[in-house]
Amino acid sequence: MERTVNPSSSSYEKYGGKGIGIFSEWLVYENFAKYMGTPPSSKHSIDRLNNSKGYEPGNVRWATMKEQLAE
């Protein structure tokens, strides 16, 4: 989240600065957790299916680094 909303983040230019944002309701963690559930394992992180879109319903999934690099 930091890299999409905080201009002081070292990664902001690659995310928030390019218009990649977060679905506003997910700024409340409980809303995000309700949608995504818990990660399947500690090796999973949030992945965007379409990298030109933001972190929003229908465009995110839990994926391992191997899965993220394969696509």
PDB file of N, H, CA, C and O in Angstrom:
ATOM      1  N   MET A   1       0.820  -1.180   0.000  1.00  0.00           N
ATOM      2  CA  MET A   1       0.000   0.000   0.000  1.00  0.00           C
ATOM      3  C   MET A   1       0.869   1.251   0.000  1.00  0.00           C
ATOM      4  O   MET A   1       0.555   2.233  -0.672  1.00  0.00           O
ATOM      5  N   GLU A   2       1.942   1.212   0.741  1.00  0.00           N
ATOM      6  H   GLU A   2       2.198   0.414   1.287  1.00  0.00           H
ATOM      7  CA  GLU A   2       2.813   2.372   0.886  1.00  0.00           C
ATOM      8  C   GLU A   2       3.261   2.930  -0.471  1.00  0.00           C
ATOM      9  O   GLU A   2       3.257   4.144  -0.677  1.00  0.00           O
ATOM     10  N   ARG A   3       3.640   2.055  -1.376  1.00  0.00           N
ATOM     11  H   ARG A   3       3.644   1.069  -1.208  1.00  0.00           H
ATOM     12  CA  ARG A   3       4.171   2.513  -2.666  1.00  0.00           C
ATOM     13  C   ARG A   3       3.114   3.113  -3.585  1.00  0.00           C
ATOM     14  O   ARG A   3       3.448   3.731  -4.596  1.00  0.00           O
ATOM     15  N   THR A   4       1.848   2.935  -3.242  1.00  0.00           N
ATOM     16  H   THR A   4       1.577   2.434  -2.421  1.00  0.00           H
ATOM     17  CA  THR A   4       0.793   3.514  -4.075  1.00  0.00           C
ATOM     18  C   THR A   4       0.233   4.820  -3.527  1.00  0.00           C
ATOM     19  O   THR A   4      -0.325   5.614  -4.285  1.00  0.00           O
ATOM     20  N   VAL A   5       0.369   5.058  -2.229  1.00  0.00           N
ATOM     21  H   VAL A   5       0.822   4.413  -1.613  1.00  0.00           H
ATOM     22  CA  VAL A   5      -0.254   6.237  -1.620  1.00  0.00           C
ATOM     23  C   VAL A   5       0.716   7.237  -1.002  1.00  0.00           C
ATOM     24  O   VAL A   5       0.331   8.369  -0.710  1.00  0.00           O
ATOM     25  N   ASN A   6       1.960   6.837  -0.799  1.00  0.00           N
ATOM     26  H   ASN A   6       2.273   5.917  -1.036  1.00  0.00           H
ATOM     27  CA  ASN A   6       2.917   7.706  -0.107  1.00  0.00           C
ATOM     28  C   ASN A   6       3.998   8.205  -1.063  1.00  0.00           C
ATOM     29  O   ASN A   6       4.888   7.440  -1.434  1.00  0.00           O
ATOM     30  N   PRO A   7       3.936   9.466  -1.465  1.00  0.00           N
ATOM     31  CA  PRO A   7       4.946  10.012  -2.380  1.00  0.00           C
ATOM     32  C   PRO A   7       6.371   9.938  -1.833  1.00  0.00           C
ATOM     33  O   PRO A   7       7.325  10.066  -2.599  1.00  0.00           O
ATOM     34  N   SER A   8       6.532   9.735  -0.534  1.00  0.00           N
ATOM     35  H   SER A   8       5.756   9.631   0.089  1.00  0.00           H
ATOM     36  CA  SER A   8       7.864   9.609   0.059  1.00  0.00           C
ATOM     37  C   SER A   8       8.426   8.195  -0.063  1.00  0.00           C
ATOM     38  O   SER A   8       9.604   7.975   0.215  1.00  0.00           O
ATOM     39  N   SER A   9       7.604   7.240  -0.473  1.00  0.00           N
ATOM     40  H   SER A   9       6.646   7.418  -0.699  1.00  0.00           H
ATOM     41  CA  SER A   9       8.060   5.864  -0.624  1.00  0.00           C
ATOM     42  C   SER A   9       9.057   5.774  -1.779  1.00  0.00           C
ATOM     43  O   SER A   9       8.891   6.431  -2.806  1.00  0.00           O
ATOM     44  N   SER A  10      10.080   4.966  -1.602  1.00  0.00           N
ATOM     45  H   SER A  10      10.216   4.432  -0.768  1.00  0.00           H
ATOM     46  CA  SER A  10      11.101   4.816  -2.656  1.00  0.00           C
ATOM     47  C   SER A  10      10.529   4.183  -3.928  1.00  0.00           C
ATOM     48  O   SER A  10      11.111   4.340  -5.002  1.00  0.00           O
ATOM     49  N   SER A  11       9.414   3.479  -3.829  1.00  0.00           N
ATOM     50  H   SER A  11       8.942   3.351  -2.957  1.00  0.00           H
ATOM     51  CA  SER A  11       8.797   2.829  -4.996  1.00  0.00           C
ATOM     52  C   SER A  11       7.601   3.594  -5.544  1.00  0.00           C
ATOM     53  O   SER A  11       6.977   3.155  -6.510  1.00  0.00           O
ATOM     54  N   TYR A  12       7.274   4.728  -4.943  1.00  0.00           N
ATOM     55  H   TYR A  12       7.780   5.085  -4.159  1.00  0.00           H
ATOM     56  CA  TYR A  12       6.078   5.472  -5.352  1.00  0.00           C
ATOM     57  C   TYR A  12       6.098   5.824  -6.836  1.00  0.00           C
ATOM     58  O   TYR A  12       5.076   5.709  -7.512  1.00  0.00           O
ATOM     59  N   GLU A  13       7.222   6.240  -7.335  1.00  0.00           N
ATOM     60  H   GLU A  13       8.052   6.333  -6.786  1.00  0.00           H
ATOM     61  CA  GLU A  13       7.318   6.654  -8.745  1.00  0.00           C
ATOM     62  C   GLU A  13       6.872   5.547  -9.696  1.00  0.00           C
ATOM     63  O   GLU A  13       6.288   5.832 -10.741  1.00  0.00           O
ATOM     64  N   LYS A  14       7.140   4.282  -9.345  1.00  0.00           N
ATOM     65  H   LYS A  14       7.614   4.051  -8.495  1.00  0.00           H
ATOM     66  CA  LYS A  14       6.793   3.140 -10.195  1.00  0.00           C
ATOM     67  C   LYS A  14       5.348   2.682 -10.019  1.00  0.00           C
ATOM     68  O   LYS A  14       4.841   1.906 -10.829  1.00  0.00           O
ATOM     69  N   TYR A  15       4.687   3.153  -8.974  1.00  0.00           N
ATOM     70  H   TYR A  15       5.099   3.783  -8.316  1.00  0.00           H
ATOM     71  CA  TYR A  15       3.319   2.716  -8.685  1.00  0.00           C
ATOM     72  C   TYR A  15       2.369   3.918  -8.626  1.00  0.00           C
ATOM     73  O   TYR A  15       1.761   4.269  -9.636  1.00  0.00           O
ATOM     74  N   GLY A  16       2.238   4.537  -7.476  1.00  0.00           N
ATOM     75  H   GLY A  16       2.732   4.251  -6.655  1.00  0.00           H
ATOM     76  CA  GLY A  16       1.338   5.674  -7.334  1.00  0.00           C
ATOM     77  C   GLY A  16       1.616   6.775  -8.333  1.00  0.00           C
ATOM     78  O   GLY A  16       0.689   7.404  -8.843  1.00  0.00           O
ATOM     79  N   GLY A  17       2.886   7.013  -8.618  1.00  0.00           N
ATOM     80  H   GLY A  17       3.639   6.502  -8.204  1.00  0.00           H
ATOM     81  CA  GLY A  17       3.267   8.045  -9.576  1.00  0.00           C
ATOM     82  C   GLY A  17       2.837   7.732 -10.995  1.00  0.00           C
ATOM     83  O   GLY A  17       2.757   8.632 -11.831  1.00  0.00           O
ATOM     84  N   LYS A  18       2.558   6.461 -11.280  1.00  0.00           N
ATOM     85  H   LYS A  18       2.623   5.730 -10.601  1.00  0.00           H
ATOM     86  CA  LYS A  18       2.078   6.053 -12.606  1.00  0.00           C
ATOM     87  C   LYS A  18       0.583   5.779 -12.610  1.00  0.00           C
ATOM     88  O   LYS A  18       0.036   5.244 -13.574  1.00  0.00           O
ATOM     89  N   GLY A  19      -0.073   6.159 -11.505  1.00  0.00           N
ATOM     90  H   GLY A  19       0.371   6.594 -10.722  1.00  0.00           H
ATOM     91  CA  GLY A  19      -1.520   5.981 -11.455  1.00  0.00           C
ATOM     92  C   GLY A  19      -1.990   4.654 -10.902  1.00  0.00           C
ATOM     93  O   GLY A  19      -3.191   4.387 -10.896  1.00  0.00           O
ATOM     94  N   ILE A  20      -1.072   3.806 -10.434  1.00  0.00           N
ATOM     95  H   ILE A  20      -0.095   4.023 -10.440  1.00  0.00           H
ATOM     96  CA  ILE A  20      -1.460   2.539  -9.832  1.00  0.00           C
ATOM     97  C   ILE A  20      -1.922   2.826  -8.406  1.00  0.00           C
ATOM     98  O   ILE A  20      -1.151   3.305  -7.574  1.00  0.00           O
ATOM     99  N   GLY A  21      -3.175   2.529  -8.144  1.00  0.00           N
ATOM    100  H   GLY A  21      -3.801   2.140  -8.820  1.00  0.00           H
ATOM    101  CA  GLY A  21      -3.738   2.824  -6.834  1.00  0.00           C
ATOM    102  C   GLY A  21      -4.347   1.604  -6.188  1.00  0.00           C
ATOM    103  O   GLY A  21      -4.192   0.475  -6.653  1.00  0.00           O
ATOM    104  N   ILE A  22      -5.046   1.869  -5.097  1.00  0.00           N
ATOM    105  H   ILE A  22      -5.171   2.786  -4.719  1.00  0.00           H
ATOM    106  CA  ILE A  22      -5.728   0.827  -4.333  1.00  0.00           C
ATOM    107  C   ILE A  22      -7.205   1.175  -4.281  1.00  0.00           C
ATOM    108  O   ILE A  22      -7.572   2.330  -4.066  1.00  0.00           O
ATOM    109  N   PHE A  23      -8.039   0.185  -4.475  1.00  0.00           N
ATOM    110  H   PHE A  23      -7.741  -0.754  -4.649  1.00  0.00           H
ATOM    111  CA  PHE A  23      -9.485   0.326  -4.324  1.00  0.00           C
ATOM    112  C   PHE A  23      -9.752   1.015  -2.987  1.00  0.00           C
ATOM    113  O   PHE A  23      -9.327   0.529  -1.939  1.00  0.00           O
ATOM    114  N   SER A  24     -10.444   2.131  -3.024  1.00  0.00           N
ATOM    115  H   SER A  24     -10.789   2.526  -3.875  1.00  0.00           H
ATOM    116  CA  SER A  24     -10.577   2.986  -1.831  1.00  0.00           C
ATOM    117  C   SER A  24     -11.136   2.259  -0.614  1.00  0.00           C
ATOM    118  O   SER A  24     -10.734   2.558   0.511  1.00  0.00           O
ATOM    119  N   GLU A  25     -12.046   1.318  -0.806  1.00  0.00           N
ATOM    120  H   GLU A  25     -12.372   1.075  -1.720  1.00  0.00           H
ATOM    121  CA  GLU A  25     -12.598   0.589   0.339  1.00  0.00           C
ATOM    122  C   GLU A  25     -11.547  -0.279   1.026  1.00  0.00           C
ATOM    123  O   GLU A  25     -11.694  -0.615   2.201  1.00  0.00           O
ATOM    124  N   TRP A  26     -10.479  -0.647   0.296  1.00  0.00           N
ATOM    125  H   TRP A  26     -10.360  -0.373  -0.659  1.00  0.00           H
ATOM    126  CA  TRP A  26      -9.428  -1.480   0.871  1.00  0.00           C
ATOM    127  C   TRP A  26      -8.448  -0.698   1.724  1.00  0.00           C
ATOM    128  O   TRP A  26      -7.561  -1.285   2.344  1.00  0.00           O
ATOM    129  N   LEU A  27      -8.594   0.610   1.763  1.00  0.00           N
ATOM    130  H   LEU A  27      -9.315   1.087   1.259  1.00  0.00           H
ATOM    131  CA  LEU A  27      -7.764   1.394   2.665  1.00  0.00           C
ATOM    132  C   LEU A  27      -8.120   1.083   4.116  1.00  0.00           C
ATOM    133  O   LEU A  27      -7.354   1.386   5.031  1.00  0.00           O
ATOM    134  N   VAL A  28      -9.285   0.479   4.317  1.00  0.00           N
ATOM    135  H   VAL A  28      -9.907   0.234   3.573  1.00  0.00           H
ATOM    136  CA  VAL A  28      -9.674  -0.077   5.618  1.00  0.00           C
ATOM    137  C   VAL A  28      -9.319  -1.559   5.555  1.00  0.00           C
ATOM    138  O   VAL A  28      -9.930  -2.314   4.798  1.00  0.00           O
ATOM    139  N   TYR A  29      -8.338  -1.976   6.344  1.00  0.00           N
ATOM    140  H   TYR A  29      -7.842  -1.363   6.959  1.00  0.00           H
ATOM    141  CA  TYR A  29      -7.801  -3.333   6.258  1.00  0.00           C
ATOM    142  C   TYR A  29      -8.880  -4.411   6.328  1.00  0.00           C
ATOM    143  O   TYR A  29      -8.814  -5.392   5.587  1.00  0.00           O
ATOM    144  N   GLU A  30      -9.851  -4.248   7.188  1.00  0.00           N
ATOM    145  H   GLU A  30      -9.905  -3.451   7.789  1.00  0.00           H
ATOM    146  CA  GLU A  30     -10.892  -5.269   7.345  1.00  0.00           C
ATOM    147  C   GLU A  30     -11.648  -5.510   6.042  1.00  0.00           C
ATOM    148  O   GLU A  30     -12.043  -6.641   5.761  1.00  0.00           O
ATOM    149  N   ASN A  31     -11.854  -4.476   5.251  1.00  0.00           N
ATOM    150  H   ASN A  31     -11.533  -3.556   5.479  1.00  0.00           H
ATOM    151  CA  ASN A  31     -12.519  -4.633   3.952  1.00  0.00           C
ATOM    152  C   ASN A  31     -11.652  -5.435   2.992  1.00  0.00           C
ATOM    153  O   ASN A  31     -12.141  -6.310   2.277  1.00  0.00           O
ATOM    154  N   PHE A  32     -10.361  -5.127   2.986  1.00  0.00           N
ATOM    155  H   PHE A  32      -9.964  -4.416   3.567  1.00  0.00           H
ATOM    156  CA  PHE A  32      -9.424  -5.868   2.147  1.00  0.00           C
ATOM    157  C   PHE A  32      -9.378  -7.332   2.566  1.00  0.00           C
ATOM    158  O   PHE A  32      -9.467  -8.226   1.725  1.00  0.00           O
ATOM    159  N   ALA A  33      -9.240  -7.576   3.865  1.00  0.00           N
ATOM    160  H   ALA A  33      -9.168  -6.849   4.548  1.00  0.00           H
ATOM    161  CA  ALA A  33      -9.138  -8.945   4.385  1.00  0.00           C
ATOM    162  C   ALA A  33     -10.406  -9.742   4.084  1.00  0.00           C
ATOM    163  O   ALA A  33     -10.338 -10.937   3.795  1.00  0.00           O
ATOM    164  N   LYS A  34     -11.547  -9.089   4.150  1.00  0.00           N
ATOM    165  H   LYS A  34     -11.602  -8.118   4.384  1.00  0.00           H
ATOM    166  CA  LYS A  34     -12.806  -9.776   3.850  1.00  0.00           C
ATOM    167  C   LYS A  34     -12.842 -10.221   2.392  1.00  0.00           C
ATOM    168  O   LYS A  34     -13.319 -11.314   2.089  1.00  0.00           O
ATOM    169  N   TYR A  35     -12.342  -9.383   1.493  1.00  0.00           N
ATOM    170  H   TYR A  35     -11.954  -8.495   1.740  1.00  0.00           H
ATOM    171  CA  TYR A  35     -12.327  -9.720   0.069  1.00  0.00           C
ATOM    172  C   TYR A  35     -11.288 -10.798  -0.249  1.00  0.00           C
ATOM    173  O   TYR A  35     -11.593 -11.776  -0.933  1.00  0.00           O
ATOM    174  N   MET A  36     -10.073 -10.618   0.245  1.00  0.00           N
ATOM    175  H   MET A  36      -9.826  -9.824   0.800  1.00  0.00           H
ATOM    176  CA  MET A  36      -8.961 -11.509  -0.135  1.00  0.00           C
ATOM    177  C   MET A  36      -8.848 -12.761   0.724  1.00  0.00           C
ATOM    178  O   MET A  36      -8.369 -13.791   0.249  1.00  0.00           O
ATOM    179  N   GLY A  37      -9.280 -12.690   1.978  1.00  0.00           N
ATOM    180  H   GLY A  37      -9.669 -11.854   2.363  1.00  0.00           H
ATOM    181  CA  GLY A  37      -9.054 -13.814   2.880  1.00  0.00           C
ATOM    182  C   GLY A  37      -7.592 -13.866   3.280  1.00  0.00           C
ATOM    183  O   GLY A  37      -6.830 -12.938   3.007  1.00  0.00           O
ATOM    184  N   THR A  38      -7.208 -14.941   3.919  1.00  0.00           N
ATOM    185  H   THR A  38      -7.827 -15.695   4.141  1.00  0.00           H
ATOM    186  CA  THR A  38      -5.823 -15.077   4.348  1.00  0.00           C
ATOM    187  C   THR A  38      -4.993 -15.704   3.240  1.00  0.00           C
ATOM    188  O   THR A  38      -5.522 -16.474   2.437  1.00  0.00           O
ATOM    189  N   PRO A  39      -3.703 -15.391   3.180  1.00  0.00           N
ATOM    190  CA  PRO A  39      -2.858 -16.003   2.151  1.00  0.00           C
ATOM    191  C   PRO A  39      -2.772 -17.516   2.361  1.00  0.00           C
ATOM    192  O   PRO A  39      -2.786 -17.982   3.500  1.00  0.00           O
ATOM    193  N   PRO A  40      -2.684 -18.279   1.285  1.00  0.00           N
ATOM    194  CA  PRO A  40      -2.589 -19.731   1.405  1.00  0.00           C
ATOM    195  C   PRO A  40      -1.348 -20.207   2.157  1.00  0.00           C
ATOM    196  O   PRO A  40      -1.366 -21.263   2.788  1.00  0.00           O
ATOM    197  N   SER A  41      -0.267 -19.419   2.089  1.00  0.00           N
ATOM    198  H   SER A  41      -0.253 -18.561   1.576  1.00  0.00           H
ATOM    199  CA  SER A  41       0.960 -19.772   2.811  1.00  0.00           C
ATOM    200  C   SER A  41       1.784 -18.501   3.005  1.00  0.00           C
ATOM    201  O   SER A  41       1.440 -17.438   2.488  1.00  0.00           O
ATOM    202  N   SER A  42       2.862 -18.627   3.748  1.00  0.00           N
ATOM    203  H   SER A  42       3.141 -19.490   4.168  1.00  0.00           H
ATOM    204  CA  SER A  42       3.742 -17.472   3.965  1.00  0.00           C
ATOM    205  C   SER A  42       4.533 -17.112   2.705  1.00  0.00           C
ATOM    206  O   SER A  42       5.171 -16.061   2.651  1.00  0.00           O
ATOM    207  N   LYS A  43       4.490 -17.972   1.706  1.00  0.00           N
ATOM    208  H   LYS A  43       3.971 -18.826   1.750  1.00  0.00           H
ATOM    209  CA  LYS A  43       5.189 -17.711   0.442  1.00  0.00           C
ATOM    210  C   LYS A  43       4.329 -16.919  -0.548  1.00  0.00           C
ATOM    211  O   LYS A  43       4.813 -16.534  -1.613  1.00  0.00           O
ATOM    212  N   HIS A  44       3.088 -16.678  -0.215  1.00  0.00           N
ATOM    213  H   HIS A  44       2.695 -16.991   0.650  1.00  0.00           H
ATOM    214  CA  HIS A  44       2.172 -15.959  -1.100  1.00  0.00           C
ATOM    215  C   HIS A  44       2.131 -14.474  -0.775  1.00  0.00           C
ATOM    216  O   HIS A  44       2.194 -14.070   0.386  1.00  0.00           O
ATOM    217  N   SER A  45       2.025 -13.675  -1.826  1.00  0.00           N
ATOM    218  H   SER A  45       1.975 -14.003  -2.769  1.00  0.00           H
ATOM    219  CA  SER A  45       1.836 -12.233  -1.677  1.00  0.00           C
ATOM    220  C   SER A  45       0.810 -11.790  -2.718  1.00  0.00           C
ATOM    221  O   SER A  45       0.408 -12.566  -3.584  1.00  0.00           O
ATOM    222  N   ILE A  46       0.400 -10.538  -2.617  1.00  0.00           N
ATOM    223  H   ILE A  46       0.727  -9.907  -1.914  1.00  0.00           H
ATOM    224  CA  ILE A  46      -0.603 -10.010  -3.536  1.00  0.00           C
ATOM    225  C   ILE A  46       0.015  -9.802  -4.915  1.00  0.00           C
ATOM    226  O   ILE A  46       1.113  -9.260  -5.038  1.00  0.00           O
ATOM    227  N   ASP A  47      -0.691 -10.231  -5.934  1.00  0.00           N
ATOM    228  H   ASP A  47      -1.583 -10.671  -5.834  1.00  0.00           H
ATOM    229  CA  ASP A  47      -0.245 -10.087  -7.312  1.00  0.00           C
ATOM    230  C   ASP A  47      -1.378  -9.457  -8.119  1.00  0.00           C
ATOM    231  O   ASP A  47      -2.541  -9.832  -7.970  1.00  0.00           O
ATOM    232  N   ARG A  48      -1.030  -8.501  -8.969  1.00  0.00           N
ATOM    233  H   ARG A  48      -0.085  -8.196  -9.089  1.00  0.00           H
ATOM    234  CA  ARG A  48      -2.014  -7.921  -9.879  1.00  0.00           C
ATOM    235  C   ARG A  48      -2.029  -8.725 -11.169  1.00  0.00           C
ATOM    236  O   ARG A  48      -0.972  -9.013 -11.731  1.00  0.00           O
ATOM    237  N   LEU A  49      -3.189  -9.083 -11.634  1.00  0.00           N
ATOM    238  H   LEU A  49      -4.047  -8.849 -11.177  1.00  0.00           H
ATOM    239  CA  LEU A  49      -3.315  -9.854 -12.870  1.00  0.00           C
ATOM    240  C   LEU A  49      -2.983  -8.996 -14.082  1.00  0.00           C
ATOM    241  O   LEU A  49      -2.319  -9.460 -15.009  1.00  0.00           O
ATOM    242  N   ASN A  50      -3.431  -7.770 -14.082  1.00  0.00           N
ATOM    243  H   ASN A  50      -3.971  -7.392 -13.329  1.00  0.00           H
ATOM    244  CA  ASN A  50      -3.138  -6.821 -15.152  1.00  0.00           C
ATOM    245  C   ASN A  50      -2.310  -5.701 -14.534  1.00  0.00           C
ATOM    246  O   ASN A  50      -2.830  -4.890 -13.768  1.00  0.00           O
ATOM    247  N   ASN A  51      -1.035  -5.656 -14.864  1.00  0.00           N
ATOM    248  H   ASN A  51      -0.612  -6.315 -15.486  1.00  0.00           H
ATOM    249  CA  ASN A  51      -0.133  -4.692 -14.226  1.00  0.00           C
ATOM    250  C   ASN A  51      -0.393  -3.243 -14.607  1.00  0.00           C
ATOM    251  O   ASN A  51       0.185  -2.337 -14.006  1.00  0.00           O
ATOM    252  N   SER A  52      -1.244  -3.007 -15.586  1.00  0.00           N
ATOM    253  H   SER A  52      -1.714  -3.742 -16.074  1.00  0.00           H
ATOM    254  CA  SER A  52      -1.569  -1.619 -15.920  1.00  0.00           C
ATOM    255  C   SER A  52      -2.738  -1.102 -15.085  1.00  0.00           C
ATOM    256  O   SER A  52      -3.074   0.081 -15.141  1.00  0.00           O
ATOM    257  N   LYS A  53      -3.358  -2.000 -14.310  1.00  0.00           N
ATOM    258  H   LYS A  53      -3.086  -2.961 -14.265  1.00  0.00           H
ATOM    259  CA  LYS A  53      -4.457  -1.623 -13.428  1.00  0.00           C
ATOM    260  C   LYS A  53      -3.978  -1.659 -11.976  1.00  0.00           C
ATOM    261  O   LYS A  53      -2.913  -2.192 -11.662  1.00  0.00           O
ATOM    262  N   GLY A  54      -4.787  -1.083 -11.119  1.00  0.00           N
ATOM    263  H   GLY A  54      -5.651  -0.650 -11.375  1.00  0.00           H
ATOM    264  CA  GLY A  54      -4.425  -1.012  -9.707  1.00  0.00           C
ATOM    265  C   GLY A  54      -4.811  -2.246  -8.915  1.00  0.00           C
ATOM    266  O   GLY A  54      -5.225  -3.268  -9.462  1.00  0.00           O
ATOM    267  N   TYR A  55      -4.662  -2.110  -7.607  1.00  0.00           N
ATOM    268  H   TYR A  55      -4.326  -1.279  -7.163  1.00  0.00           H
ATOM    269  CA  TYR A  55      -5.052  -3.150  -6.666  1.00  0.00           C
ATOM    270  C   TYR A  55      -6.547  -2.971  -6.429  1.00  0.00           C
ATOM    271  O   TYR A  55      -6.966  -2.137  -5.627  1.00  0.00           O
ATOM    272  N   GLU A  56      -7.336  -3.761  -7.132  1.00  0.00           N
ATOM    273  H   GLU A  56      -6.995  -4.438  -7.784  1.00  0.00           H
ATOM    274  CA  GLU A  56      -8.782  -3.593  -7.125  1.00  0.00           C
ATOM    275  C   GLU A  56      -9.458  -4.946  -7.303  1.00  0.00           C
ATOM    276  O   GLU A  56      -8.834  -5.897  -7.773  1.00  0.00           O
ATOM    277  N   PRO A  57     -10.740  -5.037  -6.927  1.00  0.00           N
ATOM    278  CA  PRO A  57     -11.455  -6.308  -7.102  1.00  0.00           C
ATOM    279  C   PRO A  57     -11.356  -6.815  -8.538  1.00  0.00           C
ATOM    280  O   PRO A  57     -11.498  -6.057  -9.497  1.00  0.00           O
ATOM    281  N   GLY A  58     -11.109  -8.107  -8.657  1.00  0.00           N
ATOM    282  H   GLY A  58     -10.993  -8.723  -7.877  1.00  0.00           H
ATOM    283  CA  GLY A  58     -11.000  -8.728  -9.967  1.00  0.00           C
ATOM    284  C   GLY A  58      -9.618  -8.643 -10.590  1.00  0.00           C
ATOM    285  O   GLY A  58      -9.369  -9.262 -11.624  1.00  0.00           O
ATOM    286  N   ASN A  59      -8.711  -7.883  -9.974  1.00  0.00           N
ATOM    287  H   ASN A  59      -8.913  -7.380  -9.133  1.00  0.00           H
ATOM    288  CA  ASN A  59      -7.373  -7.738 -10.544  1.00  0.00           C
ATOM    289  C   ASN A  59      -6.275  -8.188  -9.591  1.00  0.00           C
ATOM    290  O   ASN A  59      -5.099  -7.926  -9.844  1.00  0.00           O
ATOM    291  N   VAL A  60      -6.634  -8.854  -8.508  1.00  0.00           N
ATOM    292  H   VAL A  60      -7.589  -9.067  -8.303  1.00  0.00           H
ATOM    293  CA  VAL A  60      -5.619  -9.306  -7.553  1.00  0.00           C
ATOM    294  C   VAL A  60      -5.832 -10.767  -7.192  1.00  0.00           C
ATOM    295  O   VAL A  60      -6.937 -11.303  -7.275  1.00  0.00           O
ATOM    296  N   ARG A  61      -4.751 -11.379  -6.795  1.00  0.00           N
ATOM    297  H   ARG A  61      -3.853 -10.944  -6.727  1.00  0.00           H
ATOM    298  CA  ARG A  61      -4.794 -12.775  -6.352  1.00  0.00           C
ATOM    299  C   ARG A  61      -3.634 -12.998  -5.395  1.00  0.00           C
ATOM    300  O   ARG A  61      -2.714 -12.183  -5.328  1.00  0.00           O
ATOM    301  N   TRP A  62      -3.676 -14.095  -4.659  1.00  0.00           N
ATOM    302  H   TRP A  62      -4.424 -14.757  -4.714  1.00  0.00           H
ATOM    303  CA  TRP A  62      -2.528 -14.538  -3.889  1.00  0.00           C
ATOM    304  C   TRP A  62      -1.671 -15.373  -4.831  1.00  0.00           C
ATOM    305  O   TRP A  62      -2.191 -16.245  -5.526  1.00  0.00           O
ATOM    306  N   ALA A  63      -0.375 -15.121  -4.864  1.00  0.00           N
ATOM    307  H   ALA A  63       0.048 -14.412  -4.299  1.00  0.00           H
ATOM    308  CA  ALA A  63       0.519 -15.888  -5.737  1.00  0.00           C
ATOM    309  C   ALA A  63       1.903 -15.970  -5.115  1.00  0.00           C
ATOM    310  O   ALA A  63       2.324 -15.075  -4.383  1.00  0.00           O
ATOM    311  N   THR A  64       2.602 -17.052  -5.414  1.00  0.00           N
ATOM    312  H   THR A  64       2.260 -17.780  -6.009  1.00  0.00           H
ATOM    313  CA  THR A  64       3.992 -17.179  -4.980  1.00  0.00           C
ATOM    314  C   THR A  64       4.873 -16.367  -5.936  1.00  0.00           C
ATOM    315  O   THR A  64       4.425 -15.977  -7.014  1.00  0.00           O
ATOM    316  N   MET A  65       6.092 -16.122  -5.551  1.00  0.00           N
ATOM    317  H   MET A  65       6.456 -16.440  -4.675  1.00  0.00           H
ATOM    318  CA  MET A  65       7.017 -15.394  -6.410  1.00  0.00           C
ATOM    319  C   MET A  65       7.216 -16.159  -7.723  1.00  0.00           C
ATOM    320  O   MET A  65       7.301 -15.547  -8.788  1.00  0.00           O
ATOM    321  N   LYS A  66       7.292 -17.488  -7.651  1.00  0.00           N
ATOM    322  H   LYS A  66       7.223 -17.984  -6.785  1.00  0.00           H
ATOM    323  CA  LYS A  66       7.448 -18.307  -8.857  1.00  0.00           C
ATOM    324  C   LYS A  66       6.254 -18.095  -9.800  1.00  0.00           C
ATOM    325  O   LYS A  66       6.437 -17.954 -11.009  1.00  0.00           O
ATOM    326  N   GLU A  67       5.053 -18.074  -9.255  1.00  0.00           N
ATOM    327  H   GLU A  67       4.905 -18.189  -8.272  1.00  0.00           H
ATOM    328  CA  GLU A  67       3.865 -17.842 -10.079  1.00  0.00           C
ATOM    329  C   GLU A  67       3.868 -16.449 -10.684  1.00  0.00           C
ATOM    330  O   GLU A  67       3.483 -16.266 -11.839  1.00  0.00           O
ATOM    331  N   GLN A  68       4.305 -15.463  -9.904  1.00  0.00           N
ATOM    332  H   GLN A  68       4.618 -15.611  -8.965  1.00  0.00           H
ATOM    333  CA  GLN A  68       4.324 -14.096 -10.386  1.00  0.00           C
ATOM    334  C   GLN A  68       5.344 -13.918 -11.502  1.00  0.00           C
ATOM    335  O   GLN A  68       5.093 -13.180 -12.454  1.00  0.00           O
ATOM    336  N   LEU A  69       6.465 -14.571 -11.402  1.00  0.00           N
ATOM    337  H   LEU A  69       6.669 -15.171 -10.628  1.00  0.00           H
ATOM    338  CA  LEU A  69       7.512 -14.449 -12.418  1.00  0.00           C
ATOM    339  C   LEU A  69       7.180 -15.213 -13.698  1.00  0.00           C
ATOM    340  O   LEU A  69       7.695 -14.884 -14.767  1.00  0.00           O
ATOM    341  N   ALA A  70       6.322 -16.233 -13.595  1.00  0.00           N
ATOM    342  H   ALA A  70       5.904 -16.501 -12.727  1.00  0.00           H
ATOM    343  CA  ALA A  70       5.987 -17.059 -14.758  1.00  0.00           C
ATOM    344  C   ALA A  70       5.019 -16.355 -15.709  1.00  0.00           C
ATOM    345  O   ALA A  70       4.899 -16.742 -16.872  1.00  0.00           O
ATOM    346  N   GLU A  71       4.345 -15.346 -15.229  1.00  0.00           N
ATOM    347  H   GLU A  71       4.442 -15.032 -14.284  1.00  0.00           H
ATOM    348  CA  GLU A  71       3.326 -14.717 -16.069  1.00  0.00           C
ATOM    349  C   GLU A  71       3.710 -13.343 -16.513  1.00  0.00           C
ATOM    350  O   GLU A  71       2.948 -12.691 -17.227  1.00  0.00           O
TER     351      GLU A  71
END
